[in-house]
């Protein structure tokens, strides 16, 4: 009887405590922190996969390699381009861009090679650089010809396009795919000229 009374008194003292001396179950604590860690890490992959990026094209190691060049000429006089024709724009692997200038003949600037690589990545994604020669379509022979040279570390492409200017891209003689290729070429040329401005 006495031991029963002592046991009841001890239980009463513990129950009347201020809460600071309560024993916490370690398994409850670890599972709670583990759950919050899991919920934090589960959001990271979702946010990173919502904004995929295309890695830039790898430029040739030799800085003097031409990675993009547009030369326009010819037309009624025949295909492009007679010797001495100055390209509209030439980009090199080391970031140099040379553009035709009506006053001085040419003008050279140095751009960030990564920016040029990004433009070439867009060109590759549009099918301009690869195993298959892109189909640019055929327009009337009295329009100017544009010779295009493209290169990165893995591929080189040379094209001759008749009537590349935007004003001819709505021609009924072109398929939607051919218009898309021409638009990608114009975007590349415009992008290079913007880097050189």
Protein Blocks (a to p, Z undefined) as FASTA:
>chain_A
ZZmmmmmmmmmmmmmpghlmpccdfklmmmmmmmmmmmmmmmmmmmmmmmccdddddddf
blkbcfbdcddeehjnopcddehiacfbdcdfkopacdddfknopacddddfklmmmmmm
mmmmnopacjbdcdebjadfkbccdddddddfkbccddddehkbfklmmpckbcfklmmm
mmmmmmmmmmmmmmmZZ
